[in-house]
Amino acid sequence: MVLDDSTGKPIDSVKINFFEEGDFIKTDYTDSTGVFSFSAGSKGVFMTKKCEREFMINFSKRGYIEQDFNDDAPSTRIEVRLKK
């Protein structure tokens, strides 16, 4: 879920770029409730359990500071707060 850092309200239409081991996988956008989902990476499991691969998710929307989320394997629920 992507929220406005100052208001705590969901942000719709945030552009989300997914990367696995440095390789671009997919672009998606948050829905009207700030929610996004992605279930499988190019090399197998993504966002479901710990593994040895590196993942990066980039969040951007005009009027907000771009933010990256990095992890070995992101949890199934990620909350990101974007600042203006």
Helices and strands as residue ranges (DSSP letters): E 2-4, E 15-20, E 23-29, E 40-41, E 44-45, E 55-60, E 67-71, E 80-82
